[in-house]
Amino acid sequence: MRNTLGFGEDELRRLAESRSFDRGLGYLSSVFALEITERSITATVDRTDAYEVELMQHEHGLAGRCDCPYGQGGNFCKRCVAVGLTVLRQAESVPRRRAAAASRGRQLDTWLESRSRDELLSLYGSTSQATTTCATGSNFELPRPGTILMPYASAS
């Protein structure tokens, strides 16, 4: 059944092998940091290991990507199923979340357009090589400007 999301449970079943679909049902409580934008849905699915999932709507239907070994083989894995089912269960909030994402994108575009080239290069240069030290004493590089960071929601 299709809905305003452009996909339904039937399409998730068709994309995933039956075993992946059934196993995806058990991963619903493992979906975190769900982000719904105009063009895609992203989430972290964290059970034994954390994997990043992206669902995208194309002219030919839904497509999924997961960085797990099975997903890297081009398969629509149990984690893609879990993210899709999670979104279907939150369908009433999706239009509002997509509108909010579009608004944030427009605000960012407006802010970027209001800055000079030199100002943007200065901001980029001041952060692109920045490193910091975490509590364990390890150094790590800060993300480059434009990197989208996803909040991590813990299961509490």
N, C-alpha and C positions, 0 to 999 in steps of 0.2 A: 504494500500500500504506500503510495506516494503522498506527501503532505507538503506543507510550505517549506520544509527543509530540502525537498528535492529527492529524498530517499526515505525508505522505511525498513522495517525489520526484514521484509522479504528480500530486499536488495542486499542487505548484510548477509543473509543466509546464502544467497546466490554467489556472492563474492568469496565467501569463506567456505572451505570444506566443512562438512558437517561436524567433524571433530573439533575444528577451530571454533565454530560457532558455539557448540556446547561448552567448550572450555572457556570461551569468552564470557559466558554468563557468570562464571565463578570469579571473574576479574573486575566486576562492577565496582566493588568497594576499594579497588586498587587504583582508580583513576583520580589523578590529582592535577592541579594547575591547568584546568580546562580553560582554554582561550578560544572564543568564537569571534571570528572577524568576518568581513564581507565575503572573503574568498576562501577561507579555510577554517578548519577546526584543529587545534593542536592540544596535546595533553601529555603528561608524563604518566606512565603506568608503572607503578612501583610495587612489586611483590617480592620476589627473591632478589631481583635486580631491577633497576630503573631503566626504562626505555622510552624514547620519544616517539610519539605517534602524530601523524598529520593526515587528516581526511580532506580531500578536495573534490568539489563538484565540477565535472567536466561536461561538455556537450553530450558525451556518450554515457553519462552516469557518474556514479561515485567512484573515486579512486582512493587508495590508502597507502601509506608508507609508514613503516616502523623500522627502527634501527636494531631490532633483535635479529639474530641469525636467520630465522625463518622468514622474517619480513624482508631482509636484505636479499633474499632469493627471489623477490618479486611476488611473494605470497601475501594475501590478505589474512593476517594472523589473528589470533585470539585477542590481542591487545587492540587491534583496529576494531574488532567486533565490540569490545567493551566500551571503547570511546564512542562508537556510533550509537550503541544502546543507551549510554549515559546521556547523550545529546537528545535522543528521542524522548527520554523520560523527562527532559527539561525543555521540551519543544515550545512551551508557552513563553519562555523567557528569551528564546533565540532572537526574535526580531528586535527586541530591546537591546540585547547585547551586541548585535550586529550594528545597530544604529549608533550605539555608544562607541564602538570601535571605529566606525566611519568618522564620527565627530572628532575623536582623538587624532585620527590621521589628518583631517583637515586642519586642526589646530597646530599639529606639528609642521605641516606644509606651510602654513601662514608664518609660523615662527622662523622656519628655515629661510623662507623668501624675504623676511625682514632683515636678515643678516647679510653683511657684505661677504664677498668671497674671502677676503683677508681674515675677517673675524672667524668664519667657519674653519679656514685652514689653521688658524691659531688654536681654536678649540680642539680640533682633531689632533694637531701636533702635540698639544699639552697632555693629551690623555692616551695617545696610541702607544706610547712606550712606558706608560706608568706601571709600576709594580708596587705591590704592597706585601706586607708580611702578615700571615694569619696567626692565630693563637698558638699553633704548633711550631711556629718559627719558619715555616716554609714560605718561600717567595712565590708569587704567582702574578701573571700579567693581568691587568684589568681589561675588561672587554673594550673593543674599539667602539667609537661612537656609531650609532646605528644598529648595534647588536641588540636584538630583542631579548630581554631577560624575562623569564617566566617565574612568577612567584611560586613557591613550593608550599602547598597546603598540607599540613600533616594530618593524619587520621586521628582525631581526638574525640 
